[in-house]
Amino acid sequence: MSVLPIRVLGDPVLREETRPVAEVTDEIRRLIDDMFETMYAAQGIGLAAPQVGRTECVCVVDVEGERFAFVNPEIVHTQGPKEKAEEGCLSIPDVYGDVERPSKVTVRALDRNGAPFEVSAEALLGRCFQHEIDHLHGKLFIDYLSFLKRRSALAKWDEEKDKYSGFIRILKPGRPASEHPEEEL
Ligand code: ZN
């Protein structure tokens, strides 16, 4: 397994629509394994293929040991009142914002063996599913912010982005924990 470089805001791959996976092959399983490895190295709780420069419709999630690999995921149902909570993103390091999302979602996907399954989740896990599936459609959490909040998030990113030459974030082993590790997706 390998820790992959993470693409950051400004890399066009983050804005591309992914392509559905026709068959879950060993190559896709390797991608899933590398994505988990990369997500753990970054101390994140979710990671989507475009964040490692790939265009397959694949994402991974691990919220407090609830671990999922989704191939071709779709949100088939949302429920409950919208809830607002702070989000961050491994592709926009050190930028955070409040995002309103449905409190409960049901996702249909293929697992790492190509078998279809459905899972429902709420709270942080449900939020993480929605954030990662958005990535598969080129959507980022900052897109949900109001004009003013988005402007201030982008101003903060302007100060950060020079750290990432070529829009690439190389993870260093032993990187100190982020201030908000639980919210980086
Ligand atoms: Zn993200």
Residues whose N, C-alpha, C, O or C-beta is under 5 A from the ligand:
A	BS01	ZN	G88 C89 L90 L185
